[in-house]
Amino acid sequence: MAHPFLHRLTLRLDAQRAAGLDRTVMTPETRTTRHVILDGQRLCNFASNDYLGLADDAAWRAEVADCFARHPASGTASRLAAGHSALVAEAEAAWAEHFGYESCLFLPSGYQANLAVVTGLLHTGDTLFIDRRIHASMARAVPLCGAHPVTYPHGDLARLDRRLTAWRHETTAETASAAPLTEGAPLSSPPATCPTASPPPHGDASPVILTESLFSMDGTVTSMDALATLRSRHGAFVILDEAHACGALGQGGRGLAWGQTENAPAADVIVGTLGKGPGFFGAFVLMPRIVRESLENFASAVMHSTALPEAHAAAVLRLLPRMAGMDEARARLARHARALREGLAGSGLPVHGDAHIICLETGDEAQATQLVRRLRARGVLALAARHPTVPRGHAIVRFSVTAAHTGDDITFCKETVHTCLHTR
Protein backbone atom coordinates (compact mmCIF):
# COMPACT_ATOMS: atom_id res chain seq x y z
CA MET A 1 0.00 0.00 0.00
CA ALA A 2 1.37 3.40 -1.00
CA HIS A 3 2.32 5.88 1.70
CA PRO A 4 -0.39 8.57 2.12
CA PHE A 5 2.08 11.24 1.03
CA LEU A 6 2.82 9.35 -2.20
CA HIS A 7 -0.91 8.88 -2.73
CA ARG A 8 -1.41 12.66 -2.54
CA LEU A 9 1.31 13.12 -5.14
CA THR A 10 -0.44 10.60 -7.37
CA LEU A 11 -3.71 12.51 -7.09
CA ARG A 12 -1.98 15.79 -7.95
CA LEU A 13 -0.37 14.25 -11.02
CA ASP A 14 -3.68 12.72 -12.08
CA ALA A 15 -5.32 16.14 -11.85
CA GLN A 16 -2.48 17.66 -13.85
CA ARG A 17 -2.93 15.09 -16.61
CA ALA A 18 -6.69 15.55 -16.63
CA ALA A 19 -6.18 19.28 -17.18
CA GLY A 20 -3.77 18.61 -20.05
CA LEU A 21 -0.93 20.29 -18.15
CA ASP A 22 1.32 17.30 -17.44
CA ARG A 23 4.98 17.41 -18.44
CA THR A 24 7.30 14.62 -19.52
CA VAL A 25 11.02 14.69 -20.32
CA MET A 26 12.15 13.52 -23.75
CA THR A 27 15.22 11.33 -24.22
CA PRO A 28 16.54 11.93 -27.75
CA GLU A 29 18.92 9.41 -29.26
CA THR A 30 21.03 12.29 -30.55
CA ARG A 31 20.71 16.04 -30.22
CA THR A 32 22.35 19.00 -31.89
CA THR A 33 21.34 22.63 -32.13
CA ARG A 34 19.78 22.01 -35.56
CA HIS A 35 18.44 18.48 -35.30
CA VAL A 36 17.15 15.95 -32.81
CA ILE A 37 16.67 12.23 -33.33
CA LEU A 38 13.69 11.20 -31.21
CA ASP A 39 12.19 7.71 -31.37
CA GLY A 40 14.08 7.19 -34.60
CA GLN A 41 12.64 10.32 -36.22
CA ARG A 42 14.81 13.25 -37.34
CA LEU A 43 13.35 16.56 -36.18
CA CYS A 44 14.36 20.12 -37.04
CA ASN A 45 15.10 21.57 -33.61
CA PHE A 46 13.28 24.80 -32.74
CA ALA A 47 13.27 24.07 -29.00
CA SER A 48 16.92 24.90 -28.25
CA ASN A 49 18.19 28.08 -26.58
CA ASP A 50 21.67 27.59 -28.07
CA TYR A 51 21.12 30.77 -30.06
CA LEU A 52 24.62 31.08 -31.53
CA GLY A 53 25.13 27.35 -32.08
CA LEU A 54 28.16 27.41 -29.79
CA ALA A 55 27.24 24.32 -27.79
CA ASP A 56 27.82 22.20 -30.91
CA ASP A 57 30.97 23.99 -32.04
CA ALA A 58 33.82 21.46 -32.15
CA ALA A 59 36.55 24.02 -31.46
CA TRP A 60 34.71 25.43 -28.46
CA ARG A 61 34.01 21.97 -27.06
CA ALA A 62 37.72 21.15 -27.36
CA GLU A 63 38.61 24.30 -25.44
CA VAL A 64 36.17 23.41 -22.67
CA ALA A 65 37.64 19.91 -22.45
CA ASP A 66 41.14 21.38 -22.23
CA CYS A 67 40.10 23.71 -19.40
CA PHE A 68 38.65 20.84 -17.39
CA ALA A 69 41.77 18.76 -18.04
CA ARG A 70 44.05 21.55 -16.76
CA HIS A 71 42.11 22.89 -13.76
CA PRO A 72 40.15 21.54 -10.76
CA ALA A 73 36.68 20.33 -11.71
CA SER A 74 35.00 21.21 -8.40
CA GLY A 75 34.65 24.37 -6.37
CA THR A 76 34.81 22.10 -3.26
CA ALA A 77 33.00 24.61 -0.98
CA SER A 78 31.30 27.97 -0.92
CA ARG A 79 33.42 31.02 -1.71
CA LEU A 80 33.05 32.31 1.82
CA ALA A 81 34.35 29.03 3.21
CA ALA A 82 37.22 28.28 0.83
CA GLY A 83 37.73 31.50 -1.14
CA HIS A 84 38.28 31.59 -4.87
CA SER A 85 41.35 31.55 -7.09
CA ALA A 86 43.05 34.37 -8.95
CA LEU A 87 41.76 32.78 -12.16
CA VAL A 88 38.16 33.17 -11.02
CA ALA A 89 38.81 36.80 -10.08
CA GLU A 90 40.41 37.39 -13.50
CA ALA A 91 37.46 35.85 -15.34
CA GLU A 92 34.88 37.86 -13.41
CA ALA A 93 36.84 41.08 -13.93
CA ALA A 94 37.04 40.42 -17.68
CA TRP A 95 33.31 39.85 -18.00
CA ALA A 96 32.52 42.92 -15.90
CA GLU A 97 34.75 45.06 -18.13
CA HIS A 98 33.23 43.68 -21.34
CA PHE A 99 29.72 44.57 -20.21
CA GLY A 100 30.70 47.90 -18.66
CA TYR A 101 30.11 47.11 -14.98
CA GLU A 102 32.27 47.32 -11.85
CA SER A 103 31.83 43.73 -10.81
CA CYS A 104 30.68 40.29 -11.96
CA LEU A 105 29.78 37.16 -10.02
CA PHE A 106 29.41 33.70 -11.57
CA LEU A 107 26.75 31.35 -10.21
CA PRO A 108 25.63 27.83 -11.15
CA SER A 109 22.32 28.78 -12.81
CA GLY A 110 20.16 31.70 -13.87
CA TYR A 111 17.44 30.60 -11.47
CA GLN A 112 19.89 30.71 -8.57
CA ALA A 113 21.27 34.07 -9.73
CA ASN A 114 17.82 35.68 -9.77
CA LEU A 115 17.00 34.15 -6.40
CA ALA A 116 20.26 35.53 -4.99
CA VAL A 117 19.73 39.04 -6.36
CA VAL A 118 16.12 39.42 -5.22
CA THR A 119 16.50 37.89 -1.76
CA GLY A 120 19.95 39.35 -1.12
CA LEU A 121 19.25 42.96 -2.07
CA LEU A 122 15.61 43.62 -1.19
CA HIS A 123 14.01 43.95 2.24
CA THR A 124 10.85 44.84 4.12
CA GLY A 125 10.16 48.47 3.30
CA ASP A 126 11.32 48.27 -0.31
CA THR A 127 8.76 48.61 -3.10
CA LEU A 128 9.18 46.46 -6.19
CA PHE A 129 7.61 47.37 -9.53
CA ILE A 130 7.29 44.12 -11.44
CA ASP A 131 6.29 43.24 -14.98
CA ARG A 132 3.55 40.62 -14.67
CA ARG A 133 5.40 38.26 -17.01
CA ILE A 134 8.75 38.12 -15.20
CA HIS A 135 10.50 34.77 -15.06
CA ALA A 136 9.45 32.26 -12.42
CA SER A 137 12.84 32.50 -10.71
CA MET A 138 12.19 36.17 -9.93
CA ALA A 139 8.50 35.73 -9.14
CA ARG A 140 9.25 32.91 -6.68
CA ALA A 141 11.94 34.98 -4.99
CA VAL A 142 9.80 38.05 -4.32
CA PRO A 143 7.77 36.64 -1.38
CA LEU A 144 11.00 35.55 0.32
CA CYS A 145 12.54 39.01 0.57
CA GLY A 146 9.77 40.95 2.30
CA ALA A 147 9.53 43.76 -0.27
CA HIS A 148 6.12 45.08 -1.30
CA PRO A 149 5.35 44.02 -4.90
CA VAL A 150 3.43 46.25 -7.30
CA THR A 151 2.71 44.69 -10.67
CA TYR A 152 2.17 46.49 -13.96
CA PRO A 153 0.73 45.12 -17.24
CA HIS A 154 3.26 43.24 -19.30
CA GLY A 155 5.48 45.58 -21.28
CA ASP A 156 3.39 48.67 -20.47
CA LEU A 157 6.07 51.18 -19.49
CA ALA A 158 3.58 54.06 -19.68
CA ARG A 159 1.56 52.39 -16.94
CA LEU A 160 4.76 51.77 -15.01
CA ASP A 161 5.57 55.47 -15.30
CA ARG A 162 2.20 56.41 -13.80
CA ARG A 163 2.58 53.96 -10.94
CA LEU A 164 6.06 55.21 -10.16
CA THR A 165 4.72 58.77 -10.14
CA ALA A 166 1.94 57.77 -7.74
CA TRP A 167 4.44 56.02 -5.49
CA ARG A 168 6.78 59.00 -5.48
CA HIS A 169 4.00 61.27 -4.21
CA GLU A 170 3.05 59.01 -1.32
CA THR A 171 4.34 60.12 2.08
CA THR A 172 4.07 56.94 4.13
CA ALA A 173 4.60 53.23 3.57
CA GLU A 174 0.94 52.65 4.46
CA THR A 175 -0.42 54.89 1.70
CA ALA A 176 2.21 53.58 -0.70
CA SER A 177 0.69 50.11 -0.37
CA ALA A 178 -2.93 51.20 -0.85
CA ALA A 179 -5.18 49.68 -3.51
CA PRO A 180 -4.97 52.51 -6.09
CA LEU A 181 -1.25 51.83 -6.42
CA THR A 182 -1.55 48.07 -6.70
CA GLU A 183 -4.09 47.84 -9.49
CA GLY A 184 -2.58 44.50 -10.39
CA ALA A 185 -2.79 41.88 -7.69
CA PRO A 186 0.48 41.13 -5.87
CA LEU A 187 2.37 38.07 -7.04
CA SER A 188 1.61 36.16 -3.86
CA SER A 189 0.25 36.30 -0.35
CA PRO A 190 1.96 38.66 2.11
CA PRO A 191 5.68 37.89 1.94
CA ALA A 192 7.76 36.38 4.67
CA THR A 193 10.76 38.21 6.04
CA CYS A 194 14.03 37.42 4.32
CA PRO A 195 16.03 35.41 6.87
CA THR A 196 19.48 36.60 5.83
CA ALA A 197 19.15 40.37 5.79
CA SER A 198 18.07 43.19 8.07
CA PRO A 199 15.56 45.88 7.05
CA PRO A 200 16.99 49.16 5.73
CA PRO A 201 18.20 51.41 8.56
CA HIS A 202 16.46 54.48 7.11
CA GLY A 203 13.12 55.12 5.45
CA ASP A 204 14.78 56.29 2.25
CA ALA A 205 14.22 53.28 0.00
CA SER A 206 14.15 53.90 -3.74
CA PRO A 207 11.68 52.18 -6.05
CA VAL A 208 13.06 49.02 -7.63
CA ILE A 209 12.06 47.86 -11.12
CA LEU A 210 12.22 44.15 -11.88
CA THR A 211 11.88 43.16 -15.54
CA GLU A 212 13.43 41.34 -18.50
CA SER A 213 14.96 42.67 -21.69
CA LEU A 214 13.76 39.79 -23.92
CA PHE A 215 10.82 37.87 -22.49
CA SER A 216 11.12 34.15 -23.00
CA MET A 217 7.43 33.30 -23.25
CA ASP A 218 6.22 35.83 -25.79
CA GLY A 219 9.44 37.08 -27.35
CA THR A 220 8.71 40.74 -26.68
CA VAL A 221 11.55 43.19 -26.11
CA THR A 222 11.48 45.92 -23.47
CA SER A 223 12.50 49.34 -24.76
CA MET A 224 15.82 49.97 -23.05
CA ASP A 225 15.77 53.67 -23.86
CA ALA A 226 12.31 54.04 -22.30
CA LEU A 227 13.43 52.02 -19.28
CA ALA A 228 16.50 54.24 -18.90
CA THR A 229 14.26 57.31 -19.00
CA LEU A 230 12.07 55.94 -16.20
CA ARG A 231 15.13 55.02 -14.20
CA SER A 232 16.42 58.57 -14.43
CA ARG A 233 13.06 60.29 -13.95
CA HIS A 234 12.06 58.36 -10.83
CA GLY A 235 15.45 57.54 -9.33
CA ALA A 236 14.60 53.86 -9.69
CA PHE A 237 17.01 50.98 -9.17
CA VAL A 238 16.67 48.59 -12.12
CA ILE A 239 17.29 44.83 -11.99
CA LEU A 240 17.20 43.37 -15.49
CA ASP A 241 17.09 39.72 -16.54
CA GLU A 242 18.98 39.39 -19.83
CA ALA A 243 19.05 35.58 -19.93
CA HIS A 244 17.79 35.31 -23.52
CA ALA A 245 19.63 38.41 -24.79
CA CYS A 246 23.21 38.06 -23.53
CA GLY A 247 25.41 36.57 -26.20
CA ALA A 248 22.63 36.61 -28.79
CA LEU A 249 21.92 40.33 -29.05
CA GLY A 250 23.86 43.57 -28.97
CA GLN A 251 27.32 44.47 -30.18
CA GLY A 252 29.79 41.90 -28.91
CA GLY A 253 26.91 39.94 -27.42
CA ARG A 254 26.42 42.48 -24.64
CA GLY A 255 22.65 42.11 -24.73
CA LEU A 256 20.13 44.94 -24.83
CA ALA A 257 20.82 46.94 -21.66
CA TRP A 258 22.81 49.60 -23.47
CA GLY A 259 19.88 50.36 -25.80
CA GLN A 260 20.74 52.76 -28.58
CA THR A 261 23.30 54.68 -26.55
CA GLU A 262 26.82 54.03 -25.32
CA ASN A 263 26.51 56.50 -22.44
CA ALA A 264 25.27 54.12 -19.75
CA PRO A 265 23.30 50.89 -19.48
CA ALA A 266 19.60 50.98 -18.62
CA ALA A 267 20.02 48.72 -15.59
CA ASP A 268 21.90 48.83 -12.30
CA VAL A 269 22.07 45.04 -12.07
CA ILE A 270 21.96 42.52 -14.91
CA VAL A 271 21.44 38.79 -14.61
CA GLY A 272 22.65 36.76 -17.58
CA THR A 273 23.04 33.08 -18.31
CA LEU A 274 25.85 31.15 -19.97
CA GLY A 275 23.66 28.18 -20.88
CA LYS A 276 21.78 29.87 -23.72
CA GLY A 277 23.49 32.18 -26.24
CA PRO A 278 27.02 31.68 -24.84
CA GLY A 279 26.80 27.89 -25.25
CA PHE A 280 28.17 26.84 -21.85
CA PHE A 281 26.65 26.52 -18.35
CA GLY A 282 26.20 28.71 -15.32
CA ALA A 283 25.09 32.32 -14.92
CA PHE A 284 26.50 35.73 -14.05
CA VAL A 285 25.44 38.90 -12.28
CA LEU A 286 26.78 42.29 -13.41
CA MET A 287 26.61 45.05 -10.81
CA PRO A 288 28.31 47.80 -8.80
CA ARG A 289 30.90 46.57 -6.32
CA ILE A 290 28.70 47.41 -3.32
CA VAL A 291 25.99 45.13 -4.71
CA ARG A 292 28.44 42.26 -4.95
CA GLU A 293 29.47 42.80 -1.32
CA SER A 294 25.80 42.79 -0.36
CA LEU A 295 25.20 39.48 -2.14
CA GLU A 296 28.19 37.95 -0.37
CA ASN A 297 26.78 39.06 2.98
CA PHE A 298 23.01 38.74 2.57
CA ALA A 299 22.20 36.31 -0.28
CA SER A 300 21.80 32.78 1.02
CA ALA A 301 22.01 31.47 -2.55
CA VAL A 302 25.57 32.84 -2.68
CA MET A 303 26.67 32.26 0.91
CA HIS A 304 25.51 28.66 1.22
CA SER A 305 26.19 27.25 -2.24
CA THR A 306 29.28 25.45 -3.50
CA ALA A 307 31.19 27.69 -5.89
CA LEU A 308 31.69 26.91 -9.55
CA PRO A 309 35.03 25.19 -10.28
CA GLU A 310 38.22 26.87 -11.41
CA ALA A 311 37.88 24.98 -14.71
CA HIS A 312 34.67 26.92 -15.33
CA ALA A 313 36.50 30.23 -14.88
CA ALA A 314 39.21 29.13 -17.30
CA ALA A 315 36.58 28.28 -19.87
CA VAL A 316 34.62 31.53 -19.57
CA LEU A 317 37.86 33.47 -20.03
CA ARG A 318 38.26 31.72 -23.38
CA LEU A 319 34.56 32.07 -24.14
CA LEU A 320 34.48 35.86 -23.84
CA PRO A 321 36.53 36.79 -26.95
CA ARG A 322 34.87 34.00 -28.92
CA MET A 323 31.37 35.24 -28.05
CA ALA A 324 32.32 38.89 -28.58
CA GLY A 325 33.59 38.11 -32.08
CA MET A 326 30.40 36.42 -33.29
CA ASP A 327 28.62 39.47 -34.72
CA GLU A 328 28.21 37.66 -38.05
CA ALA A 329 26.39 34.81 -36.30
CA ARG A 330 24.20 37.34 -34.48
CA ALA A 331 23.33 38.98 -37.80
CA ARG A 332 22.44 35.57 -39.27
CA LEU A 333 20.31 34.85 -36.21
CA ALA A 334 18.42 38.11 -36.73
CA ARG A 335 17.82 37.31 -40.43
CA HIS A 336 16.49 33.84 -39.65
CA ALA A 337 14.22 35.18 -36.91
CA ARG A 338 12.84 37.90 -39.15
CA ALA A 339 12.16 35.40 -41.95
CA LEU A 340 10.23 33.04 -39.67
CA ARG A 341 8.31 35.82 -37.94
CA GLU A 342 7.30 37.51 -41.20
CA GLY A 343 6.51 34.19 -42.85
CA LEU A 344 4.07 33.23 -40.10
CA ALA A 345 2.60 36.68 -39.49
CA GLY A 346 2.16 37.24 -43.23
CA SER A 347 -0.36 34.42 -43.26
CA GLY A 348 -2.44 36.12 -40.61
CA LEU A 349 -1.31 33.94 -37.73
CA PRO A 350 -1.27 35.43 -34.19
CA VAL A 351 2.50 35.64 -33.86
CA HIS A 352 4.53 37.51 -31.24
CA GLY A 353 8.26 38.06 -30.95
CA ASP A 354 10.63 40.95 -31.55
CA ALA A 355 13.82 38.88 -31.78
CA HIS A 356 14.76 35.19 -32.03
CA ILE A 357 11.93 33.86 -29.85
CA ILE A 358 8.83 33.49 -32.01
CA CYS A 359 5.56 32.62 -30.29
CA LEU A 360 2.38 31.41 -31.95
CA GLU A 361 -0.61 32.12 -29.74
CA THR A 362 -3.13 29.32 -29.27
CA GLY A 363 -4.76 30.40 -26.00
CA ASP A 364 -6.11 26.97 -25.18
CA GLU A 365 -3.62 24.61 -23.52
CA ALA A 366 -4.93 21.53 -25.33
CA GLN A 367 -4.59 23.25 -28.71
CA ALA A 368 -0.96 24.11 -27.99
CA THR A 369 -0.21 20.51 -27.03
CA GLN A 370 -1.98 19.14 -30.10
CA LEU A 371 -0.20 21.52 -32.45
CA VAL A 372 3.20 20.57 -31.05
CA ARG A 373 2.36 16.90 -31.52
CA ARG A 374 1.35 17.49 -35.15
CA LEU A 375 4.52 19.48 -35.76
CA ARG A 376 6.63 16.70 -34.30
CA ALA A 377 4.91 14.11 -36.49
CA ARG A 378 5.92 16.19 -39.52
CA GLY A 379 9.50 16.83 -38.42
CA VAL A 380 9.57 20.03 -36.31
CA LEU A 381 10.36 20.15 -32.59
CA ALA A 382 8.85 23.16 -30.78
CA LEU A 383 7.75 23.97 -27.24
CA ALA A 384 4.16 24.09 -25.99
CA ALA A 385 4.18 26.64 -23.15
CA ARG A 386 1.16 26.18 -20.89
CA HIS A 387 0.01 27.22 -17.43
CA PRO A 388 1.75 27.85 -15.05
CA THR A 389 4.63 28.77 -17.39
CA VAL A 390 2.23 31.27 -18.97
CA PRO A 391 -1.07 32.60 -17.58
CA ARG A 392 -3.99 30.20 -17.86
CA GLY A 393 -5.70 30.54 -21.23
CA HIS A 394 -2.63 32.15 -22.84
CA ALA A 395 -0.83 29.04 -24.10
CA ILE A 396 1.65 29.44 -26.93
CA VAL A 397 3.83 27.36 -29.20
CA ARG A 398 7.36 28.73 -29.02
CA PHE A 399 9.94 28.51 -31.79
CA SER A 400 13.52 29.30 -30.75
CA VAL A 401 15.56 30.34 -33.77
CA THR A 402 19.34 29.84 -33.80
CA ALA A 403 22.25 30.94 -35.96
CA ALA A 404 22.88 27.24 -36.64
CA HIS A 405 19.64 26.99 -38.60
CA THR A 406 19.73 27.37 -42.37
CA GLY A 407 17.37 29.19 -44.68
CA ASP A 408 15.94 25.80 -45.65
CA ASP A 409 15.26 25.04 -41.98
CA ILE A 410 13.29 28.27 -41.64
CA THR A 411 11.29 27.57 -44.80
CA PHE A 412 10.59 24.01 -43.64
CA CYS A 413 9.35 25.27 -40.28
CA LYS A 414 7.03 27.85 -41.86
CA GLU A 415 5.58 25.34 -44.30
CA THR A 416 5.12 22.71 -41.61
CA VAL A 417 3.26 25.13 -39.33
CA HIS A 418 0.90 26.06 -42.17
CA THR A 419 0.34 22.41 -43.04
CA CYS A 420 -0.41 21.45 -39.44
CA LEU A 421 -2.85 24.32 -38.95
CA HIS A 422 -4.77 23.59 -42.13
CA THR A 423 -4.70 19.78 -42.10
CA ARG A 424 -6.58 17.67 -39.57
Backbone hydrogen bonds, N-H to C=O, Kabsch-Sander energy under -0.5 kcal/mol:
donor,donor_aa,acceptor,acceptor_aa,energy
7,H,3,H,-2.2
8,R,4,P,-2.1
9,L,5,F,-1.8
10,T,6,L,-2.2
11,L,7,H,-2.2
12,R,8,R,-2.2
13,L,9,L,-2.4
14,D,10,T,-2.4
15,A,11,L,-2.2
16,Q,12,R,-2.1
17,R,13,L,-2.5
18,A,14,D,-2.4
19,A,15,A,-1.6
20,G,17,R,-1.6
21,L,16,Q,-2.6
22,D,16,Q,-0.5
26,M,24,T,-0.5
29,E,37,I,-2.6
30,T,37,I,-1.0
32,T,35,H,-3.2
36,V,43,L,-2.2
37,I,30,T,-2.5
38,L,36,V,-0.7
38,L,41,Q,-2.7
41,Q,38,L,-1.9
43,L,36,V,-3.4
43,L,41,Q,-0.6
44,C,379,G,-3.2
45,N,34,R,-3.6
45,N,43,L,-0.6
46,F,44,C,-0.8
46,F,381,L,-2.4
51,Y,49,N,-2.3
53,G,50,D,-1.5
56,D,53,G,-0.7
57,D,54,L,-1.4
61,R,57,D,-2.5
62,A,58,A,-2.0
63,E,59,A,-1.8
64,V,60,W,-2.3
65,A,61,R,-2.3
66,D,62,A,-2.1
67,C,63,E,-2.3
68,F,64,V,-2.1
69,A,65,A,-1.4
70,R,66,D,-1.7
71,H,67,C,-1.8
75,G,307,A,-0.6
77,A,75,G,-1.2
82,A,78,S,-2.6
83,G,79,R,-2.8
89,A,85,S,-1.9
90,E,86,A,-2.4
91,A,87,L,-2.4
92,E,88,V,-2.5
93,A,89,A,-2.1
94,A,90,E,-2.2
95,W,91,A,-2.1
96,A,92,E,-2.2
97,E,93,A,-2.3
98,H,94,A,-2.2
99,F,95,W,-1.9
100,G,96,A,-0.8
100,G,97,E,-0.7
101,Y,96,A,-3.0
103,S,287,M,-2.2
105,L,285,V,-1.8
107,L,283,A,-2.5
113,A,109,S,-2.1
114,N,110,G,-2.5
115,L,111,Y,-2.2
116,A,112,Q,-2.6
117,V,113,A,-2.5
118,V,114,N,-2.5
119,T,115,L,-2.2
120,G,116,A,-2.0
121,L,117,V,-1.6
122,L,118,V,-1.5
125,G,146,G,-0.5
126,D,123,H,-2.0
128,L,148,H,-2.9
129,F,208,V,-3.6
130,I,128,L,-0.6
130,I,150,V,-2.7
131,D,210,L,-1.7
132,R,152,Y,-1.7
134,I,131,D,-1.7
138,M,135,H,-1.1
139,A,135,H,-2.4
140,R,136,A,-3.0
141,A,137,S,-0.6
142,V,138,M,-1.6
144,L,141,A,-1.1
145,C,141,A,-0.7
145,C,142,V,-1.3
146,G,142,V,-0.8
148,H,126,D,-3.0
150,V,128,L,-3.3
151,T,184,G,-0.6
152,Y,130,I,-2.0
156,D,153,P,-2.4
157,L,155,G,-1.4
160,L,156,D,-1.9
161,D,157,L,-2.3
162,R,158,A,-1.8
163,R,159,R,-2.3
164,L,160,L,-2.5
165,T,161,D,-2.2
166,A,162,R,-2.3
167,W,163,R,-2.3
168,R,164,L,-2.4
169,H,165,T,-1.3
170,E,167,W,-1.3
176,A,172,T,-1.9
177,S,173,A,-0.9
177,S,174,E,-0.6
178,A,175,T,-1.4
181,L,178,A,-1.1
182,T,178,A,-1.4
183,E,181,L,-1.1
184,G,151,T,-0.6
192,A,143,P,-1.4
194,C,145,C,-0.7
197,A,194,C,-0.8
204,D,202,H,-0.9
208,V,127,T,-2.3
209,I,237,F,-2.6
210,L,129,F,-2.8
211,T,209,I,-0.5
211,T,239,I,-1.9
213,S,241,D,-2.2
214,L,241,D,-0.5
215,F,220,T,-2.6
218,D,215,F,-0.7
219,G,215,F,-1.7
222,T,213,S,-2.5
224,M,222,T,-0.6
227,L,223,S,-2.2
228,A,224,M,-2.6
229,T,225,D,-1.8
230,L,226,A,-2.1
231,R,227,L,-2.4
232,S,228,A,-2.1
233,R,229,T,-2.9
234,H,230,L,-2.4
235,G,231,R,-0.8
236,A,231,R,-1.1
237,F,207,P,-2.7
238,V,236,A,-0.6
239,I,209,I,-3.0
239,I,237,F,-0.5
240,L,238,V,-0.5
240,L,269,V,-2.9
241,D,211,T,-2.4
242,E,240,L,-0.7
242,E,271,V,-3.2
245,A,242,E,-1.4
246,C,242,E,-2.7
247,G,253,G,-2.8
248,A,245,A,-0.6
249,L,245,A,-2.7
253,G,250,G,-2.2
254,R,251,Q,-1.1
255,G,249,L,-2.8
259,G,256,L,-2.3
261,T,258,W,-1.8
266,A,257,A,-2.9
268,D,238,V,-1.7
269,V,238,V,-2.1
270,I,286,L,-2.2
271,V,240,L,-2.5
272,G,270,I,-0.5
272,G,284,F,-2.8
274,L,282,G,-2.8
275,G,282,G,-0.8
279,G,276,K,-1.5
280,F,274,L,-3.1
283,A,107,L,-2.8
284,F,272,G,-2.8
285,V,105,L,-2.0
286,L,270,I,-2.8
287,M,103,S,-2.2
291,V,288,P,-0.7
292,R,288,P,-1.6
293,E,289,R,-2.2
294,S,290,I,-1.7
295,L,291,V,-2.4
296,E,292,R,-2.3
297,N,293,E,-0.9
297,N,294,S,-0.5
298,F,294,S,-2.9
299,A,295,L,-1.6
300,S,298,F,-0.8
302,V,299,A,-1.6
303,M,299,A,-2.8
304,H,300,S,-2.6
305,S,302,V,-0.9
307,A,77,A,-2.4
311,A,72,P,-2.0
312,H,309,P,-0.7
313,A,309,P,-1.3
314,A,310,E,-2.2
315,A,311,A,-2.0
316,V,312,H,-2.5
317,L,313,A,-1.7
318,R,314,A,-1.3
319,L,315,A,-2.3
320,L,316,V,-1.9
322,R,318,R,-1.0
323,M,319,L,-3.2
324,A,320,L,-2.7
325,G,321,P,-1.5
326,M,323,M,-1.6
330,R,326,M,-2.1
331,A,327,D,-2.2
332,R,328,E,-2.2
333,L,329,A,-2.5
334,A,330,R,-2.1
335,R,331,A,-2.1
336,H,332,R,-2.6
337,A,333,L,-2.4
338,R,334,A,-2.4
339,A,335,R,-2.4
340,L,336,H,-2.3
341,R,337,A,-2.7
342,E,338,R,-2.8
343,G,339,A,-2.0
344,L,340,L,-2.1
345,A,341,R,-2.8
346,G,342,E,-2.3
347,S,344,L,-1.0
348,G,345,A,-2.1
349,L,344,L,-1.5
351,V,349,L,-1.8
352,H,359,C,-2.8
354,D,219,G,-3.1
355,A,219,G,-0.5
358,I,356,H,-0.6
358,I,399,F,-2.7
359,C,352,H,-3.1
359,C,357,I,-0.5
360,L,397,V,-2.9
361,E,350,P,-2.8
361,E,359,C,-0.6
362,T,395,A,-2.2
363,G,395,A,-2.4
364,D,362,T,-2.1
368,A,364,D,-1.7
369,T,365,E,-2.2
370,Q,366,A,-2.6
371,L,367,Q,-2.5
372,V,368,A,-2.2
373,R,369,T,-1.9
374,R,370,Q,-2.2
375,L,371,L,-2.7
376,R,372,V,-2.4
377,A,373,R,-2.1
378,R,374,R,-1.1
378,R,375,L,-0.6
379,G,376,R,-1.4
380,V,375,L,-2.6
381,L,44,C,-2.7
382,A,380,V,-0.6
383,L,398,R,-2.1
385,A,383,L,-0.8
385,A,396,I,-2.6
386,R,384,A,-0.6
389,T,386,R,-2.0
390,V,386,R,-0.6
394,H,391,P,-2.0
395,A,363,G,-2.0
396,I,385,A,-2.0
397,V,360,L,-2.4
398,R,383,L,-3.1
398,R,396,I,-0.5
399,F,358,I,-3.2
400,S,46,F,-2.7
400,S,398,R,-0.5
401,V,356,H,-2.6
401,V,399,F,-0.7
403,A,51,Y,-3.1
405,H,402,T,-0.9
410,I,406,T,-1.9
411,T,407,G,-2.3
412,F,408,D,-2.7
413,C,409,D,-2.4
414,K,410,I,-2.5
415,E,411,T,-2.6
416,T,412,F,-2.3
417,V,413,C,-2.4
418,H,414,K,-2.2
419,T,415,E,-2.3
420,C,416,T,-2.6
421,L,417,V,-2.1
422,H,418,H,-1.4
423,T,419,T,-0.8
